[in-house]
Amino acid sequence: MNITPDSIIFWQSGFIKVNATLVFSWLTMLILVLISMRVTRQLSVRPEQMSRWQHSLEVIIETLRSQISDASLQAAEPFLPFIGTLFLFIATANFLEIVPGVSSPAGSLSTAAALAICVFFAVPFFGIRNRGLGSYLKHYIEPTPLMLPFNIISEVSRTVSLAVRLFGNVMSTSLLVAILLSIMPLFFPIVMEAFGLLVGLIQAYVFAVLSMVYIASDMRSQKRAKADET
């Protein structure tokens, strides 16, 4: 039993490896690109002319916009593309597990770390865009320069916790489903697959919301610092 898709090697030449994590990550991106092309082929602003694909997209976008607004307490539009992409990628990757022989790339620590690193860089990106480079860097040494190492450690620890949480939850769920299906393959396959899909969707939601919370909390701390200055 393979615990992580990193251990499944499809092709190797010297130190170059093409494992399941890489293949299924590209498969996930390909599926998202094809779906987006299909959904946006005939967009309409009139509800009666909208396709079922567009209706589904509208529901997803409105749900994401609402959740982002609730988590950030501000307009969702600046964050929607980034947070929405995180959610859709993780959710689609986890849904792929219903296909026999396919493993979710989110169950790989390397994929989880890559997504967490994207959040790590997104925090200063939105912070700098909100207040400028100088003001953003200044909040690392407030209220005293002695806080600089602690603020840096806080940023790094948040990234590590995001990666480990996503990897651990997705991997453990996949492992649990595989074990139960091997023990009782005739009784619970549909139930356990549905359970795996539900947990995969929840993990995508949790990762996206936590990412938004980290970005929003950083921006709120900057606003408080600016208010103190005035």
TAGITA-V678572 format. One record per run of one state. SS is the DSSP state (a for helix, b for strand, c for the rest). FROM is the first residue (numbers start at 0). LEN is the number of residues. If there is no record, write none. Layout:
BEGIN
ss;from;len
SS;FROM;LEN
SS;FROM;LEN
END
This chain:
BEGIN
ss;from;len
c;0;4
a;4;3
c;7;1
b;8;5
c;13;2
b;15;4
a;19;20
c;39;7
a;46;3
c;49;2
a;51;21
c;72;4
a;76;22
c;98;6
a;104;3
c;107;1
a;108;23
c;131;1
a;132;9
c;141;3
a;144;39
c;183;5
a;188;41
c;229;1
END
